[in-house]
Amino acid sequence: MKIAIIGSGFSGISAAAYAAKDGHEVHVYEKNITFGGRARQFTTDNGYTFDMGPSWYWMPDIIENFFRDFGKSAIDFYDLVSLNPQFEMVFADEVIALPADYAEMRTLFEHIETGAADRLDDFMIDAKYKYEVGMMDFVNKPCHSWFEFVSLKIAKSALKMDLLSDFSKFVRKYFTHPKLITLMEFPVIFLGAMPDNIPALYSLMNYGGYKLGTWYPMGGFVKIIEAMMSVAKELGVQFHANAPVQQIVVEDRYARGLRIDGALVIADAIIASADYHHSEQLLEQKYRNYDELYWESRTFAPSCLIYYLGFDRTIPDLTHHTLFFEHDLYQQAKEIYEEKKWPSNPLFYACCPSKTDPGVAPEGHENLFLLMPIATGLDDREETRERYFRQMISRLEKHTQTTGLLERVTYKRSFCIADFVADYHAFKGNAYGLANTLRQTAVFKPSVRNRKVRNLFYTGQLTVPGPGVPPAIISGRIVAQEVCALSTSIHVNY
């Protein structure tokens, strides 16, 4: 069977590799000139190399599982470095560094709150159970029906998984100090909603991050993309760059192929790894799973304002990952999810990979990535971007006790809502897909199957299991299994 995949992000490449392993002819079509989707990378003329998207290497075992499925290992392709500290969190009155060593982490928690070390142990025991059941059982379902979850193992674990309680209350069962609460709530921000709207199941994120460690692939996240593409190419997958799809051609409820540059590329099955909403726009309205009212009613994860910066000097007292949480997290959340406006006192994140990887900047220079979460659909004109850029630089200078950083910028590029739309067709410029709220979990997510076109499927952060690098890789495997099952159940003669 010939399978055409739209998009070369993590889910698209994962689906391609698994489908090719099953013996199918697979072609991946990417609209941009480089592969990787949101995990693309670019290099500047003056020697900087920037990852454009993902920067947190968590759940290393899930990523490793992909390579093991093909008789490989991540270390066959790139070097992984454990970050210590894993990150720093900047509060208004102090900076807290989360150590890589768990014993040191316990000491830190106990220093902040008496008895918190033992409660951290209890939290992690619970989180480990959720991680092992959740990441090995729950997230591997295509989620066509709740009956997929009716098994003895899942039934026994249902109550312990805390699917119906919220993460915020769960954290407060263990900790009372506001800084520890912020430390423990931070990981679920990657899921695109506030902790009180996220199921307590997702304490598994704390285990997958804090306990299993925060890592960095030398050379940047594109090394994972390159490694996965290498696996896929070895199995015969063909990748086509600068190949935007204009239409998914359907006849008699079967997708006949893709319209690319006016020509019809025939395929026996199609997997859309591009933005789900955009992929549906490639279909006639009668063949779409969801209408515009559906998408408007969804809770989307935030967009973000990103700055890629090069400095002709090093910046002291800055770690690989730094979170600037001097202001109220819940105030910014209200402005993102309810008021839909630019934040009044923004929180932001700084990634400085040149602290770990000298290859991403010229000697004596610094590579810096600033990211500020914002609401989707905002007007992100240049003067607005610049105003927040200067705020972030001012707070960076205060934290690092430096001055004059603006004068030392040798490369500067912003990326925001309009760019997410232009580069990825992201609905309203979202950066992380749908929020993982209880009402948008499992069978409540957009379906991996098109219900009206039998050989059309979807993968990626807008369907199961959700946003993030490991979930996207899992999503690709899930949809490849669905397509391969189709190939054994019917014969489509084109």
Phi, psi and omega per residue, in radians:
M1 nan 2.429 3.095
K2 -1.673 2.171 -3.085
I3 -2.033 2.266 3.079
A4 -1.893 2.288 -3.117
I5 -2.040 2.274 3.121
I6 -1.683 1.940 3.092
G7 1.832 2.456 -3.054
S8 -2.092 0.612 2.997
G9 -1.340 -2.990 -3.090
F10 -0.997 -0.758 -3.098
S11 -1.190 -0.672 -3.136
G12 -1.155 -0.767 3.131
I13 -1.199 -0.692 3.096
S14 -1.052 -0.843 3.119
A15 -1.043 -0.704 -3.133
A16 -1.077 -0.796 -3.105
A17 -1.129 -0.795 -3.113
Y18 -1.191 -0.654 3.117
A19 -1.185 -0.686 3.113
A20 -1.169 -0.640 3.098
K21 -1.049 -0.527 3.130
D22 -1.416 0.020 3.043
G23 1.736 0.197 -3.093
H24 -1.643 2.708 3.018
E25 -1.455 2.150 -3.011
V26 -2.203 2.327 3.068
H27 -2.186 2.336 3.117
V28 -1.962 2.227 -3.100
Y29 -1.984 2.103 -3.086
E30 -2.021 2.262 -3.109
K31 -1.228 -0.552 -3.116
N32 -1.479 2.975 -3.095
I33 -1.457 -0.201 3.062
T34 -2.189 2.743 -3.067
F35 -1.643 2.801 3.054
G36 2.106 -0.152 -3.116
G37 1.036 -2.292 3.136
R38 -1.141 -0.266 3.134
A39 -1.667 0.418 3.065
R40 -1.157 2.936 3.105
Q41 -2.398 2.597 3.027
F42 -2.395 2.679 -3.131
T43 -2.096 2.397 -3.124
T44 -1.628 2.845 3.130
D45 -1.142 -0.429 -3.118
N46 -1.750 0.365 2.866
G47 1.717 0.220 3.099
Y48 -1.746 2.543 3.076
T49 -2.167 2.145 -3.050
F50 -2.071 2.252 2.850
D51 -1.271 2.326 -3.071
M52 -1.516 -0.346 -3.039
G53 -2.360 -1.855 -3.038
P54 -0.957 2.462 3.136
S55 -2.441 -0.077 3.129
W56 -1.852 2.006 3.114
Y57 -1.672 1.555 3.100
W58 -1.963 2.911 -3.121
M59 0.939 0.949 -3.078
P60 -1.047 -0.482 -3.140
D61 -1.167 -0.598 3.133
I62 -1.188 -0.730 3.092
I63 -1.149 -0.708 3.116
E64 -1.098 -0.622 3.135
N65 -1.032 -0.609 3.092
F66 -1.023 -0.890 -3.091
F67 -1.153 -0.660 3.123
R68 -1.094 -0.569 3.108
D69 -1.087 -0.284 3.141
F70 -2.047 0.321 3.111
G71 1.251 0.435 -3.106
K72 -2.137 -3.120 3.025
S73 -2.498 2.665 3.121
A74 -0.993 -0.613 -3.099
I75 -1.215 -0.192 3.026
D76 -1.231 -0.315 -2.999
F77 -2.101 -0.553 -3.096
Y78 -2.695 2.791 3.112
D79 -1.625 2.328 3.097
L80 -1.821 2.331 3.129
V81 -2.028 2.278 3.064
S82 -1.400 2.245 -3.109
L83 -1.549 2.285 3.088
N84 -2.460 1.964 0.037
P85 -1.204 2.803 3.099
Q86 -1.117 -0.686 3.044
F87 -2.925 2.906 2.976
E88 -1.999 2.503 3.070
M89 -2.049 2.079 -3.086
V90 -1.607 2.001 3.018
F91 -1.740 3.064 -3.094
A92 -1.125 -0.534 -3.035
D93 -2.035 -0.131 3.124
E94 -2.871 2.935 3.091
V95 -2.033 2.268 3.118
I96 -1.974 2.200 3.110
A97 -1.815 2.209 3.120
L98 -1.552 1.990 -3.071
P99 -1.285 2.757 3.086
A100 -1.309 -0.583 -3.105
D101 -1.351 2.239 -3.050
Y102 -1.186 -0.627 3.105
A103 -1.075 -0.701 3.085
E104 -1.186 -0.570 3.087
M105 -1.129 -0.735 3.088
R106 -1.039 -0.758 3.137
T107 -1.076 -0.743 3.119
L108 -1.054 -0.821 -3.118
F109 -1.100 -0.717 -3.130
E110 -1.150 -0.613 3.113
H111 -1.123 -0.634 -3.112
I112 -1.370 -0.661 -3.086
E113 -2.572 2.145 -3.127
T114 -1.031 2.251 -3.131
G115 1.537 -0.090 -3.053
A116 -1.250 -0.405 3.130
A117 -1.123 -0.828 3.131
D118 -1.161 -0.644 3.121
R119 -1.204 -0.543 3.042
L120 -1.111 -0.713 3.083
D121 -1.026 -0.816 -3.127
D122 -1.099 -0.751 3.121
F123 -1.028 -0.804 -3.075
M124 -1.234 -0.543 3.062
I125 -1.101 -0.796 3.103
D126 -1.122 -0.771 -3.111
A127 -1.147 -0.622 3.113
K128 -1.112 -0.741 3.113
Y129 -1.050 -0.797 3.128
K130 -1.116 -0.663 3.136
Y131 -1.113 -0.817 -3.065
E132 -1.199 -0.682 3.105
V133 -1.389 -0.784 -3.078
G134 -1.131 -0.860 -3.067
M135 -1.385 -0.313 3.135
M136 -1.771 -0.353 -3.094
D137 -2.152 -1.066 -3.040
F138 -1.009 -0.863 -2.990
V139 -1.370 -0.116 -3.118
N140 -1.639 0.202 3.137
K141 -1.652 2.483 3.056
P142 -1.258 -0.248 3.027
C143 1.082 0.777 2.989
H144 -1.330 -0.532 -3.067
S145 -2.685 2.693 3.064
W146 -1.137 -0.338 -3.132
F147 -1.119 -0.358 3.086
E148 -1.099 -0.405 -3.088
F149 -1.660 0.056 3.130
V150 -1.528 1.553 3.054
S151 -2.463 2.766 -3.105
L152 -1.029 -0.758 -3.093
K153 -1.143 -0.805 -3.104
I154 -1.229 -0.645 3.112
A155 -1.089 -0.748 3.129
K156 -1.124 -0.532 -3.052
S157 -1.666 -0.068 -2.990
A158 -0.967 -0.848 -3.113
L159 -1.167 -0.683 -3.122
K160 -1.212 -0.309 -3.114
M161 -1.399 -0.226 3.068
D162 0.962 0.836 -3.113
L163 -1.236 -0.437 -3.032
L164 -1.839 -0.030 3.079
S165 -1.825 2.694 -3.063
D166 -1.622 2.710 -3.022
F167 -1.150 -0.632 -3.122
S168 -1.057 -0.843 3.115
K169 -1.138 -0.637 -3.135
F170 -1.083 -0.804 3.128
V171 -1.064 -0.708 -3.095
R172 -1.260 -0.188 2.980
K173 -1.203 -0.414 -3.057
Y174 -1.868 -0.607 -3.009
F175 -2.303 2.584 3.106
T176 -2.070 -0.414 -3.116
H177 -1.203 2.263 -3.063
P178 -1.036 -0.545 -3.139
K179 -1.280 -0.636 3.061
L180 -1.203 -0.645 3.083
I181 -1.073 -0.759 3.114
T182 -1.118 -0.732 3.105
L183 -1.036 -0.703 -3.079
M184 -1.424 -0.475 3.130
E185 -1.437 -0.407 -3.051
F186 -0.919 -0.803 -3.040
P187 -0.997 -0.581 -3.068
V188 -1.324 -0.140 3.051
I189 -1.053 -0.502 3.082
F190 -1.075 -0.345 -3.110
L191 -1.507 -0.038 2.951
G192 1.510 0.344 3.085
A193 -2.665 2.977 3.123
M194 -1.338 2.683 -3.089
P195 -0.977 -0.543 -3.141
D196 -1.378 -0.035 3.050
N197 -1.984 0.110 -3.128
I198 -1.891 2.315 3.090
P199 -1.046 2.537 -3.140
A200 -1.097 -0.281 3.020
L201 -0.814 -0.622 -2.977
Y202 -1.397 0.238 2.882
S203 -1.094 -0.272 3.053
L204 -1.004 -0.441 3.097
M205 -1.126 -0.654 3.125
N206 -1.129 -0.695 3.099
Y207 -1.192 -0.818 -3.114
G208 -1.117 -0.421 3.112
G209 -1.727 -1.197 -3.015
Y210 -1.113 -0.801 -3.051
K211 -1.381 -0.707 3.130
L212 -1.479 -0.171 3.015
G213 1.679 2.798 3.069
T214 -1.877 2.229 -2.987
W215 -2.150 2.955 3.063
Y216 -2.485 2.230 3.071
P217 -1.454 2.064 -3.102
M218 -1.030 2.275 -3.042
G219 1.750 -0.210 3.092
G220 1.771 3.000 -3.072
F221 -1.155 -0.347 3.089
V222 -1.104 -0.361 3.101
K223 -1.105 -0.570 3.077
I224 -1.207 -0.755 3.095
I225 -1.027 -0.848 -3.125
E226 -1.074 -0.693 -3.137
A227 -1.148 -0.778 3.129
M228 -1.149 -0.664 3.073
M229 -1.127 -0.642 3.106
S230 -1.087 -0.740 3.083
V231 -1.064 -0.807 -3.107
A232 -1.136 -0.769 -3.134
K233 -1.096 -0.640 3.115
E234 -1.070 -0.454 3.121
L235 -1.634 0.075 3.045
G236 1.748 0.057 3.141
V237 -1.158 2.393 3.102
Q238 -1.906 2.295 -3.112
F239 -1.896 2.361 -3.105
H240 -2.180 1.949 3.115
A241 -1.553 2.887 3.122
N242 0.902 0.799 -3.070
A243 -2.298 1.189 -3.129
P244 -1.187 2.380 -3.137
V245 -1.535 2.216 3.133
Q246 -1.630 -0.423 -3.050
Q247 -2.829 2.512 2.892
I248 -1.718 1.987 -3.035
V249 -1.513 2.160 -3.087
V250 -2.122 2.337 3.033
E251 -2.384 2.258 3.099
D252 0.938 0.727 3.086
R253 1.154 0.356 3.001
Y254 -2.184 2.377 3.064
A255 -1.311 2.073 -3.122
R256 -1.496 -0.417 -3.128
G257 2.841 -2.901 -3.099
L258 -2.046 2.432 3.037
R259 -1.599 1.976 -3.122
I260 -2.256 2.137 -3.092
D261 0.924 0.655 3.085
G262 1.436 -0.174 -3.117
A263 -1.781 2.599 3.122
L264 -1.599 2.097 3.053
V265 -1.707 1.943 -3.059
I266 -1.285 2.451 3.075
A267 -2.592 2.660 3.088
D268 -1.517 -0.397 3.077
A269 -2.674 2.632 -3.110
I270 -2.234 2.356 3.040
I271 -2.044 2.118 3.104
A272 -1.663 1.909 3.091
S273 -1.775 0.000 3.056
A274 -1.332 3.089 3.065
D275 -0.864 2.233 -3.029
Y276 -0.994 -0.844 -3.130
H277 -1.029 -0.775 3.129
H278 -1.128 -0.740 3.139
S279 -1.011 -0.654 3.109
E280 -1.207 -0.487 3.100
Q281 -1.214 -0.286 3.100
L282 -1.377 -0.107 3.139
L283 -1.841 2.707 2.905
E284 -1.063 2.569 -3.032
Q285 -0.963 -0.619 -3.079
K286 -1.183 -0.267 -3.124
Y287 -1.772 0.046 -3.085
R288 -1.439 2.545 3.066
N289 -1.235 -0.616 -2.971
Y290 -2.368 2.544 3.099
D291 -1.645 3.121 -3.077
E292 -1.156 -0.560 3.104
L293 -1.074 -0.635 3.102
Y294 -1.064 -0.878 -3.081
W295 -1.161 -0.640 3.117
E296 -1.147 -0.455 -3.102
S297 -1.510 -0.147 -3.109
R298 -1.358 2.678 2.991
T299 -1.652 1.941 -3.115
F300 -1.617 2.564 2.972
A301 -1.098 2.842 -3.077
P302 -1.155 2.880 2.821
S303 -1.589 -2.925 3.087
C304 -2.788 2.718 2.983
L305 -1.762 2.129 -3.107
I306 -2.055 2.463 2.962
Y307 -2.188 2.246 3.019
Y308 -1.742 2.087 -2.981
L309 -2.267 2.437 2.981
G310 -2.048 2.378 3.117
F311 -2.111 2.504 -3.135
D312 -1.554 0.527 3.079
R313 -2.708 2.832 3.011
T314 -1.476 2.724 -3.133
I315 -1.995 2.005 -3.071
P316 -1.255 2.828 3.021
D317 0.964 0.632 3.093
L318 -2.200 2.257 3.119
T319 -1.666 3.106 -3.124
H320 -1.032 -0.814 3.110
H321 -2.098 2.213 3.094
T322 -2.354 2.253 -3.131
L323 -1.904 2.133 -3.121
F324 -1.667 1.692 -3.055
F325 -2.039 0.766 -3.129
E326 -1.276 -0.337 -3.075
H327 -1.969 3.139 -3.012
D328 -1.338 2.067 3.122
L329 -1.069 -0.725 -3.066
Y330 -1.249 -0.491 3.057
Q331 -1.141 -0.784 3.126
Q332 -1.146 -0.628 3.121
A333 -1.094 -0.727 3.117
K334 -1.084 -0.710 -3.137
E335 -1.213 -0.503 3.127
I336 -1.375 -0.870 -2.946
Y337 -1.630 -0.540 -3.070
E338 -1.837 -0.899 -3.045
E339 -1.508 -0.311 3.095
K340 0.910 0.937 3.142
K341 -2.392 2.905 3.092
W342 -1.130 2.467 -3.049
P343 -1.185 2.541 3.132
S344 -1.432 -0.662 3.096
N345 -2.312 1.396 -2.934
P346 -1.208 2.494 2.874
L347 -1.571 2.645 3.089
F348 -2.676 3.032 -3.045
Y349 -2.267 2.417 3.090
A350 -2.100 2.264 3.067
C351 -2.044 2.171 -3.118
C352 -2.144 1.368 -3.049
P353 -1.131 -0.356 3.133
S354 -1.176 -0.242 3.031
K355 -1.215 -0.419 -3.113
T356 -1.914 -0.633 -2.974
D357 -2.145 1.740 -3.105
P358 -1.144 -0.255 -3.091
G359 -1.322 -0.156 -3.058
V360 -1.655 0.024 3.115
A361 -2.676 2.668 3.055
P362 -1.061 2.740 -3.130
E363 -1.013 2.317 3.135
G364 1.437 0.034 -3.141
H365 -1.916 2.999 3.124
E366 -2.267 2.454 3.083
N367 -1.872 2.127 -3.060
L368 -2.326 2.411 -3.129
F369 -2.147 2.050 3.107
L370 -1.885 2.367 -3.106
L371 -2.377 2.214 3.110
M372 -2.151 2.053 3.122
P373 -1.158 2.422 3.117
I374 -2.503 2.917 3.094
A375 -1.184 2.696 3.052
T376 -1.337 2.763 2.999
G377 1.306 0.190 -3.129
L378 -1.394 2.803 2.982
D379 -1.382 2.005 -3.032
D380 -1.959 0.796 -3.138
R381 -1.008 2.812 -2.977
E382 -1.054 -0.683 -3.108
E383 -1.153 -0.550 3.084
T384 -1.230 -0.791 3.087
R385 -0.970 -0.811 -3.068
E386 -1.118 -0.653 -3.140
R387 -1.078 -0.756 3.129
Y388 -1.293 -0.546 3.058
F389 -1.013 -0.788 -3.118
R390 -1.178 -0.593 3.054
Q391 -1.099 -0.784 -3.119
M392 -1.146 -0.717 3.122
I393 -1.112 -0.707 3.126
S394 -1.060 -0.752 3.133
R395 -1.260 -0.562 3.050
L396 -1.120 -0.755 3.109
E397 -1.088 -0.726 3.129
K398 -1.098 -0.765 -3.120
H399 -1.138 -0.733 -3.070
T400 -1.620 0.005 -3.138
Q401 0.944 0.834 3.094
T402 -2.147 2.872 3.068
T403 -2.371 2.803 3.031
G404 1.256 0.420 -3.121
L405 -1.136 -0.572 -3.139
L406 -1.036 -0.617 -3.118
E407 -1.329 -0.223 -3.086
R408 -1.804 0.141 3.114
V409 -1.327 2.140 3.110
T410 -1.929 -0.179 3.002
Y411 -2.582 2.439 -3.122
K412 -2.653 2.211 3.086
R413 -2.554 2.306 3.096
S414 -1.809 2.749 3.131
F415 -2.567 2.154 -3.051
C416 -2.550 -2.736 -2.981
I417 -0.937 -0.865 -3.115
A418 -1.076 -0.577 -3.132
D419 -1.292 -0.651 3.056
F420 -1.075 -0.659 3.101
V421 -1.182 -0.823 -3.073
A422 -1.182 -0.752 -3.041
D423 -1.472 -0.577 -3.020
Y424 -2.178 0.053 -3.055
H425 0.957 0.575 -3.074
A426 -1.204 2.251 -3.116
F427 -1.043 2.075 -3.102
K428 0.963 0.396 3.085
G429 1.308 0.405 3.140
N430 -1.118 2.615 -3.130
A431 -1.773 -0.479 -2.963
Y432 -2.234 0.312 3.086
G433 1.383 -2.611 -3.137
L434 -1.460 2.513 3.048
A435 -1.166 2.487 -3.135
N436 -1.502 0.987 3.044
T437 -1.349 2.883 -3.119
L438 -1.029 -0.642 -3.124
R439 -1.373 -0.015 3.097
Q440 -2.267 0.609 -3.136
T441 -1.988 2.561 3.034
A442 0.974 -2.112 -3.042
V443 -1.179 -0.200 3.106
F444 -1.490 -0.051 3.072
K445 -1.473 2.793 3.046
P446 -0.954 2.433 -3.008
S447 -1.198 2.554 3.057
V448 -1.321 -0.240 3.119
R449 -1.926 2.488 2.912
N450 -1.388 2.208 -3.039
R451 -1.391 -0.172 -3.077
K452 -2.024 -0.256 3.122
V453 -2.185 1.938 -2.880
R454 -1.145 -0.505 -3.043
N455 -1.931 0.504 3.099
L456 -2.064 2.276 -3.058
F457 -2.319 2.869 -3.124
Y458 -2.284 2.553 3.073
T459 -2.521 2.885 3.088
G460 2.039 -2.971 -2.948
Q461 -1.241 -0.235 3.133
L462 -1.611 -0.035 3.045
T463 -2.197 -2.883 -3.049
V464 -1.271 2.589 -0.053
P465 -1.498 -0.210 3.091
G466 2.470 -2.878 -3.054
P467 -1.348 2.757 3.121
G468 2.012 2.731 -3.104
V469 -1.120 -0.961 3.128
P470 -1.028 -0.794 3.090
P471 -1.048 -0.624 3.126
A472 -1.139 -0.693 3.098
I473 -1.113 -0.746 3.099
I474 -1.115 -0.708 3.124
S475 -1.009 -0.720 3.108
G476 -1.087 -0.710 3.121
R477 -1.158 -0.729 -3.141
I478 -1.025 -0.849 -3.060
V479 -1.253 -0.556 3.070
A480 -1.094 -0.689 3.094
Q481 -1.117 -0.655 3.104
E482 -1.123 -0.763 -3.129
V483 -1.180 -0.730 -3.131
C484 -1.160 -0.593 3.057
A485 -1.139 -0.643 3.085
L486 -1.067 -0.721 -3.063
S487 -1.169 -0.441 3.140
T488 -1.579 -0.281 -3.080
S489 -1.675 -0.435 3.127
I490 -2.423 2.813 3.027
H491 -2.100 2.041 -3.141
V492 -1.765 2.091 -3.102
N493 -1.817 1.919 3.117
Y494 -1.666 nan nan
